[in-house]
Each structure stands twice: as structure tokens, then as C-alpha cells.
């Protein structure tokens, strides 16, 4: 549905759909893989594994009731990929 379409657009905006994407943050943490999931979630699994990264992103989406956790969503950058 619409959430799937939005998720794809968020992933494109966050990482260009690159499983190997990694961003070092100024606070010493890093964002990993396709959904650029932050180190604070590393207890959930292997953030660098593309398939696992997607599954973890879905869990975060469900827990938080949407895509607000992703900067590409909150800043509207995902809209370019809709």
C-alpha cells in the first residue's frame, strides 16, 4: 500500500538503496545500510545486513507509528522519490 511506497522512497532518499551505505554522525554514532539505522539499534541485529536492516526498519516503523524516525521523511526529502 502507500506505506510500502513511502518506505521505498525513504530508503532511496536515505541510502540510494545501497546496502553498503554508512554515515558517520558528529555524535560518534553511525547510520547503517539501506534505511540508515543508527547504532543505538544494534542490539536488534546486524544493521549492515541489508535484509536484516529492512526488517529492523519495519519494527521501528511499527513501534513509532510511522516514518518520523527517518530524517529523509521528516525533512520531506523522500518526496523526490515518490
C-alpha positions as CSV (number, residue, x, y, z in Angstrom):
1,X,0.0,0.0,0.0
2,X,1.0,3.6,0.5
3,X,3.3,2.7,3.4
4,X,5.3,0.4,1.1
5,X,5.7,3.1,-1.5
6,X,6.7,5.6,1.2
7,X,9.2,3.1,2.7
8,X,10.8,2.7,-0.7
9,X,11.1,6.4,-1.2
10,X,12.6,6.9,2.3
11,X,15.2,4.2,1.6
12,X,16.1,5.8,-1.7
13,X,16.5,9.2,0.0
14,X,18.4,7.8,2.9
15,X,20.9,5.5,1.1
16,X,20.2,5.4,-2.6
17,X,19.2,1.8,-1.9
18,X,22.8,0.9,-1.2
19,X,23.2,-1.9,1.3
20,X,26.8,-0.7,2.0
21,X,25.8,2.9,2.8
22,X,27.3,4.1,6.1
23,X,27.2,7.6,7.6
24,X,29.3,8.7,10.5
25,X,27.5,11.2,12.7
26,X,29.1,14.1,14.6
27,X,28.0,12.5,17.9
28,X,30.2,9.4,17.3
29,X,27.4,7.1,16.1
30,X,26.9,5.7,12.6
31,X,23.9,5.1,10.4
32,X,23.9,1.8,8.5
33,X,22.7,0.3,5.3
34,X,19.6,0.8,3.2
35,X,17.5,2.5,5.9
36,X,20.4,4.2,7.6
37,X,19.6,2.8,11.0
38,X,21.6,4.3,13.9
39,X,24.0,2.4,16.2
40,X,21.5,2.8,19.1
41,X,19.6,-0.1,17.5
42,X,22.5,-2.5,17.1
43,X,21.1,-4.8,19.8
44,X,18.3,-5.6,17.4
45,X,20.6,-7.3,14.9
46,X,23.2,-6.8,12.2
47,X,22.5,-3.3,10.9
48,X,24.9,-3.8,8.0
49,X,23.0,-6.8,6.6
50,X,20.6,-5.4,4.0
51,X,17.7,-7.8,4.6
52,X,18.0,-7.6,8.4
53,X,18.2,-3.8,8.1
54,X,14.9,-3.7,6.3
55,X,13.3,-6.0,9.0
56,X,14.6,-3.7,11.8
57,X,13.3,-0.7,9.9
58,X,9.9,-2.2,9.8
59,X,10.0,-2.9,13.5
60,X,10.9,0.7,14.2
61,X,8.2,1.9,11.9
62,X,5.6,-0.2,13.7
63,X,6.8,0.8,17.2
64,X,6.8,4.5,16.4
65,X,3.7,4.5,14.3
66,X,5.3,5.9,11.1
67,X,8.4,7.1,9.4
68,X,9.2,10.0,11.8
69,X,12.5,8.3,12.8
70,X,14.0,9.0,9.4
71,X,15.4,12.4,8.6
72,X,14.6,11.9,4.9
73,X,10.9,11.6,5.9
74,X,10.8,14.4,8.5
75,X,12.6,16.8,6.2
76,X,10.5,15.8,3.2
77,X,13.5,14.5,1.1
78,X,11.7,11.3,0.3
79,X,9.1,13.2,-1.7
80,X,11.5,13.4,-4.6
81,X,11.3,9.6,-4.9
82,X,7.5,9.2,-4.8
